[in-house]
């Protein structure tokens, strides 16, 4: 029994081995014949394609296009999408060049449909084809198509064939894309009992807007906090100039305010000198000119901050500063005409513009010093009036040079 079984398996194995050897030989196609599956479609379509392409021709369809609409039925005035996709051959030296500009939305006529907008997508290359695509948004506005079937008209795509190495392109050829039927419905469906459109808001859209609003609120809070910090810093910096750091420190009066006080004192002297000059008026004018001379040569000016009703002593000039918290100070300087002459004798400093201010101040101080402490009897009113005018004009120009932004551009 065991011998019979072993012989049976031996026979089966030999048969399988023979089939493995003979099958490849049987599968070979005899020379001069083709497999029916690879022969392709027969009939006229097959006869239209030549077996061998002539020079400048290609052995396949050079261009193919097709429509695709996002719906098959539309309402009057409703916008819908229409996609045009075309493929052109780019095989070696032969290239199919379509007239792309004729497919742009502004140049395309699809009557009775109106092209609202168009977008061209990026080309896709899959050798030997290159595909390009246009996306249109269409609508129909005529009220005479209710319940009818109308066609998106046939589209003619112009192209020519260009051969590499040839400067000229082939003759224009046309590819006709068949019409696409479209059903036009009524403005409102017959079974509708409410003409109001349903809301387009979805839960996903609401959630995305809620998330975006939360992010915007966080960003706005951060920016608002930063703005508050900046406002706080500005208030601290603004009020710092009005605070006293220590019990013995006081911020000095600016030069512009001191020169304004000197000019006011000189105007008072001018109004009183109408009735005649006296030594007291000359000394009062000289005190105001000394303050201006000290500022002109960058010398310190004595400042005593007092109350608004404090009297002005001889040799002092009253001045005020501040708008929110006004302060009053009594100014005094020891500048003399020789001190100004010594500065003018320096050949390196000050500048020519500053010299033009110091020179009339020195002459005015010299004239008022002679009138105040001289031994002559009656004062020369003409000379004192001229000295007062020259000194006043010099202090005015000096004050102008200390006002921002003149002090930076001076």
C-alpha positions in Angstrom: 0.0 0.0 0.0 2.8 2.4 0.9 4.5 1.6 -2.4 1.3 2.5 -4.4 0.9 5.8 -2.6 4.6 6.7 -3.2 4.3 5.9 -6.9 1.2 8.0 -7.2 2.9 11.0 -5.8 5.9 10.4 -8.0 3.6 10.5 -11.1 1.9 13.7 -9.9 5.2 15.5 -9.3 6.5 14.5 -12.7 3.4 15.9 -14.4 3.7 19.3 -12.6 7.4 19.5 -13.6 6.4 18.9 -17.2 3.8 21.6 -17.1 6.3 24.1 -15.7 8.6 23.4 -18.6 6.0 23.5 -21.4 3.9 26.5 -20.2 6.4 29.2 -21.1 6.7 27.8 -24.5 3.0 27.7 -25.0 2.6 31.3 -23.7 4.9 32.7 -26.4 3.2 34.5 -29.3 4.1 33.3 -32.7 6.1 35.9 -34.8 4.0 38.3 -36.8 0.9 38.1 -34.6 -0.4 40.4 -31.8 -2.4 39.7 -28.7 -6.1 40.5 -29.1 -6.1 42.4 -25.9 -3.3 44.8 -27.1 -4.7 45.3 -30.6 -6.9 48.2 -29.5 -10.3 49.2 -30.9 -11.1 48.2 -34.5 -13.2 49.9 -37.1 -13.2 53.5 -38.3 -11.8 55.0 -35.1 -8.8 52.7 -35.4 -8.3 53.5 -39.1 -8.3 57.2 -38.3 -5.1 56.9 -36.4 -2.2 56.0 -38.7 0.3 53.5 -37.5 3.3 55.7 -38.0 3.3 59.5 -37.5 4.6 61.7 -40.3 7.2 64.4 -39.6 5.6 67.2 -37.6 2.6 65.0 -36.6 1.8 63.0 -33.5 0.2 59.5 -33.5 -2.5 60.3 -30.9 -5.2 62.9 -30.2 -3.3 66.1 -29.5 -5.8 67.7 -27.1 -8.8 66.5 -25.0 -11.1 68.6 -22.8 -14.1 67.9 -20.6 -16.7 69.9 -18.5 -17.6 69.3 -14.9 -20.4 71.2 -13.1 -21.0 71.1 -9.4 -24.8 70.5 -10.0 -27.1 69.5 -12.7 -30.0 71.9 -12.0 -29.9 75.6 -11.0 -32.3 78.4 -10.2 -32.4 81.7 -11.9 -29.8 84.0 -10.4 -28.1 81.2 -8.5 -24.4 80.9 -8.9 -22.8 77.5 -9.6 -19.3 76.2 -10.4 -18.1 74.9 -13.7 -14.7 73.4 -14.3 -13.0 73.1 -17.6 -10.0 70.7 -17.8 -7.9 70.1 -20.9 -4.9 68.0 -21.6 -2.4 68.7 -24.4 0.4 66.5 -25.6 4.1 67.4 -25.0 5.9 64.5 -26.5 9.5 65.1 -27.3 10.0 67.6 -30.1 6.2 68.0 -30.6 4.3 70.4 -28.4 0.6 71.4 -28.6 0.1 75.1 -27.9 -3.5 76.0 -27.0 -4.9 79.5 -27.1 -5.2 80.0 -23.3 -6.3 83.6 -23.6 -9.5 82.6 -25.2 -10.5 80.6 -22.1 -10.1 83.4 -19.7 -13.3 84.4 -17.9 -13.4 87.9 -19.5 -13.1 86.5 -23.0 -15.4 83.4 -22.7 -19.0 83.7 -24.0 -21.3 81.0 -22.7 -24.7 82.6 -23.6 -27.3 82.5 -22.0 -25.1 81.9 -19.0 -23.0 84.8 -17.5 -19.4 84.2 -16.4 -19.2 85.9 -13.0 -15.5 85.0 -12.2 -12.8 82.6 -13.3 -9.6 81.2 -11.8 -6.8 79.2 -13.5 -5.2 76.5 -11.4 -1.6 75.4 -11.6 -0.8 73.1 -14.5 -0.2 69.4 -13.8 2.4 67.5 -16.0 2.1 63.8 -16.5 4.2 62.9 -19.5 3.3 63.0 -22.3 0.4 65.1 -21.2 0.2 68.5 -19.6 -3.2 69.4 -18.0 -4.5 72.9 -17.4 -7.7 73.8 -15.6 -10.1 76.8 -15.3 -12.7 77.2 -12.6 -15.7 79.4 -13.6 -18.6 80.7 -11.6 -21.7 81.0 -13.8 -25.3 82.2 -13.4 -28.4 82.6 -15.6 -30.5 85.7 -15.2 -33.1 85.5 -17.8 -36.7 84.8 -16.6 -37.7 82.9 -19.8 -36.0 79.6 -18.9 -38.1 78.5 -15.9 -38.5 74.8 -16.0 -36.5 74.3 -19.2 -33.4 72.5 -20.2 -30.7 74.8 -21.6 -27.2 73.9 -22.6 -23.9 75.4 -21.7 -22.9 76.0 -25.3 -20.2 74.0 -27.1 -16.7 75.4 -26.6 -14.2 75.7 -29.4 -10.6 75.4 -28.2 -8.1 76.7 -30.7 -4.6 75.1 -30.8 -1.6 74.6 -33.0 1.2 72.1 -33.1 4.8 73.3 -32.7 7.8 71.2 -33.6 11.1 71.8 -31.8 13.7 73.5 -34.1 11.0 75.2 -36.2 10.5 78.9 -35.9 7.0 78.9 -37.1 4.0 77.2 -35.5 1.5 75.0 -37.4 -1.8 76.2 -38.7 -4.6 76.9 -36.2 -6.7 73.9 -35.5 -9.9 73.6 -33.4 -11.2 71.2 -30.8 -14.9 71.3 -30.1 -16.1 70.5 -26.6 -19.7 69.3 -26.7 -22.5 71.3 -24.9 -23.4 70.5 -21.3 -27.1 70.3 -20.5 -28.4 72.2 -17.5 -31.9 72.2 -15.9 -33.2 75.6 -14.9 -35.6 75.5 -12.0 -38.1 78.1 -10.8 -36.9 80.8 -8.4 -38.7 79.0 -5.5 -39.5 75.3 -5.5 -43.2 74.5 -5.9 -43.4 72.6 -2.6 -41.7 75.3 -0.5 -44.0 77.1 2.0 -41.4 79.6 3.2 -39.3 81.7 0.9 -36.7 82.5 3.5 -33.3 80.9 2.8 -31.9 78.6 5.5 -28.9 79.9 7.4 -25.5 78.9 6.1 -24.0 78.9 9.6 -22.8 75.5 10.7 -21.5 74.3 14.1 -18.0 74.2 12.7 -18.2 77.8 11.5 -19.6 79.0 14.8 -16.8 77.1 16.7 -14.1 78.6 14.5 -15.5 82.1 15.0 -15.7 81.6 18.8 -12.1 80.4 18.9 -11.0 83.4 16.8 -12.9 85.8 19.0 -11.2 84.3 22.1 -7.8 84.8 20.5 -8.7 88.3 19.6 -9.8 89.0 23.2 -6.6 87.7 24.6 -4.5 89.8 22.2 -6.6 92.9 22.9 -6.2 92.3 26.6 -2.4 92.0 26.3 -2.3 95.2 24.2 -4.5 97.1 26.6 -2.3 96.0 29.5 0.7 97.2 27.6 -1.0 100.5 26.9 -1.8 101.0 30.6 1.8 100.3 31.5 3.0 102.9 28.9 0.5 105.5 30.3 1.6 104.8 33.8 5.3 105.3 32.9 4.4 108.5 31.1 2.5 109.8 34.1 5.4 108.9 36.4 7.8 110.7 34.1 5.5 113.7 33.8 4.9 114.1 37.5 8.6 113.5 38.4 9.5 117.0 37.3 7.0 118.5 39.8 8.1 116.4 42.8 10.9 117.3 45.3 13.3 114.4 45.5 14.8 115.5 48.9 14.0 118.2 51.3 16.9 120.4 50.2 16.7 120.0 46.4 14.7 122.2 44.1 14.7 122.0 40.3 16.2 125.2 38.9 14.3 127.6 36.8 14.8 127.2 33.0 16.7 129.9 31.1 13.7 130.9 29.1 11.7 131.7 32.2 14.6 133.7 33.7 15.1 135.7 30.5 11.3 136.4 30.4 11.5 137.8 33.9 14.5 140.0 32.9 12.5 141.4 29.9 9.5 142.2 32.1 11.8 144.1 34.5 13.3 146.1 31.6 9.8 146.9 30.3 8.9 148.2 33.8 12.0 150.4 33.7 11.1 151.7 30.3 7.6 152.7 31.4 9.0 154.5 34.5 11.8 156.2 32.6 9.4 158.3 30.6 9.3 160.8 33.4 13.1 160.8 33.7 16.0 158.5 34.6 17.1 158.1 38.2 20.0 156.0 39.7 17.4 153.6 41.2 16.0 152.9 37.7 19.5 152.5 36.2 20.4 150.0 39.0 17.1 148.1 38.4 17.8 147.9 34.6 21.4 146.8 35.4 20.1 143.9 37.6 18.0 142.6 34.7 20.9 143.0 32.3 23.2 141.1 34.6 20.8 138.1 34.6 20.8 138.1 30.8 24.6 138.5 30.7 25.1 135.6 33.1 23.0 133.3 30.9 24.8 134.5 27.7 28.2 133.4 29.1 26.8 130.3 30.9 27.4 131.6 34.4 25.2 130.6 37.3 22.2 132.8 38.3 21.1 132.9 41.9 17.5 131.7 42.4 15.4 132.1 45.5 11.9 130.6 45.3 9.5 132.6 47.3 5.8 133.1 47.7 3.8 135.2 45.3 3.6 138.1 47.7 7.3 138.3 48.7 8.9 141.7 48.0 11.6 142.2 45.4 14.8 143.5 47.0 17.3 145.8 45.2 19.5 143.9 42.8 16.9 141.1 42.3 14.6 140.3 39.4 11.3 138.5 39.8 10.4 135.6 37.4 7.7 133.0 37.2 7.6 129.5 35.7 5.2 126.5 35.4 1.6 126.3 34.2 0.0 123.6 36.4 2.1 124.4 39.5 3.4 128.0 39.0 6.5 129.0 41.0 8.0 132.5 41.7 11.7 133.1 42.1 13.9 136.1 42.8 16.9 136.1 40.5 20.3 137.8 41.1 23.6 137.7 39.1 27.0 139.4 39.6 27.8 139.8 35.9 29.7 142.9 35.0 30.8 144.6 31.8 34.5 143.6 32.4 33.5 140.0 32.8 31.7 140.1 29.4 34.7 141.9 27.8 37.0 139.1 29.1 34.8 136.5 27.4 34.8 138.6 24.2 38.6 138.8 24.3 38.8 135.0 24.0 39.4 134.3 20.4 38.1 130.7 20.4 34.9 131.1 22.3 32.1 132.0 22.1 30.7 131.7 18.6 30.2 134.7 16.3 26.4 134.5 16.9 26.8 134.6 20.7 29.3 137.4 20.4 26.7 139.5 18.7 24.5 139.1 21.8 27.2 139.6 24.4 28.6 142.8 22.9 25.4 145.0 23.3 24.9 143.6 26.8 28.4 144.7 27.8 27.9 148.2 26.4 24.5 148.5 28.1 25.9 147.3 31.5 28.7 149.9 31.1 26.3 152.7 30.4 23.9 151.9 33.3 26.9 151.3 35.7 28.1 154.9 35.0 24.6 156.2 35.5 24.2 154.3 38.8 27.6 154.9 40.5 29.1 157.7 38.4 29.9 161.2 39.8 28.2 163.1 37.0 25.2 165.0 38.0 22.4 164.5 35.5 22.1 161.2 33.6 22.2 161.2 29.8 18.7 160.1 28.9 19.4 159.6 25.2 22.4 157.3 25.9 20.4 155.4 28.6 17.4 154.9 26.3 19.7 153.6 23.6 21.4 151.3 26.0 18.0 150.0 27.3 16.9 149.3 23.7 20.1 147.5 22.8 20.0 145.4 26.0 16.4 144.5 25.6 16.8 143.5 22.0 19.9 141.3 22.9 17.9 139.5 25.7 15.0 138.9 23.3 17.3 137.2 20.8 18.9 135.3 23.6 15.6 134.1 24.8 14.6 133.0 21.3 17.8 130.9 21.1 16.9 129.1 24.3 13.3 128.1 23.2 12.9 124.5 21.9 13.7 123.6 19.1 15.9 126.6 18.5 18.4 125.5 21.2 19.0 122.3 19.3 19.3 123.9 15.9 21.3 126.8 17.2 
